[in-house]
Amino acid sequence: MQLGAQTYTIRAYTQSERDLARALKKVRAIGYQTIQLSAVGPIAPKRIKELCDDNGLAVVLTHTPEPRFLNDLSAVIDEHLMYGCKYVGLGGMNEKYRSQEGLDDFEEDFAPVMQQLKAAGLKFMYHNHAFEFVKFADGRPMMEHLLGRFSPDLMGVTADTYWLQVGGVDVVQWLKAHREWLPCVHLKDLAMAGNEPRMAPVLEGNMNFEGILAELKQNGVTEHILVEQDTCYESPFVCLKKSYRNIRKLGY
């Protein structure tokens, strides 16, 4: 199980080639050796790969814009093979799909995508937020309806610990019950500022990360744990460093 960083955390520093080079150098200096590539500016994929190689960072997961899955899949596949990156992620579900009827359309649109990725030796990954835990008329959350349409060999879930918590589930138990879906997991903590919930570096909030990490370590499926903090209340590099330090202290 490898500990990596999600570049969405540092997206303000990855929009030009020069800034990306600086940012990757800082990420590697913290100690990370793997990254998820997300929210990077208009930089040629080959150049991104060169910058990652220059800094000793391997791309293990991406967030790829929805239109590219549906309209540019051949290039997406080629890029991921060039990166040496098996996991091809969708960062969130378009609002048009977020209903029982919408899931029919999602399946129609994305099942062929998943099949083509699998044929290329890659895997489609779906990243959750909290809305997937809204219950449909039958009392089951949307996430269970989504997972019921696909098999874990076609689709994985990049489970986001913060959004699982906000969605109202027992995070450790949910991860345990769905372990076969979880080759990649986002680590993100939840702290309180007065009555306001805030994202926080891992192990600096209130979530049970000792239990979360123990479950992921022993599940036999999770390959990559990736630190992500969408909103930082100090330098995002400081946040990444705090999370790295705290996770390493626990032996992961």
Disulfide bonds with the S-S distance in Angstrom:
none
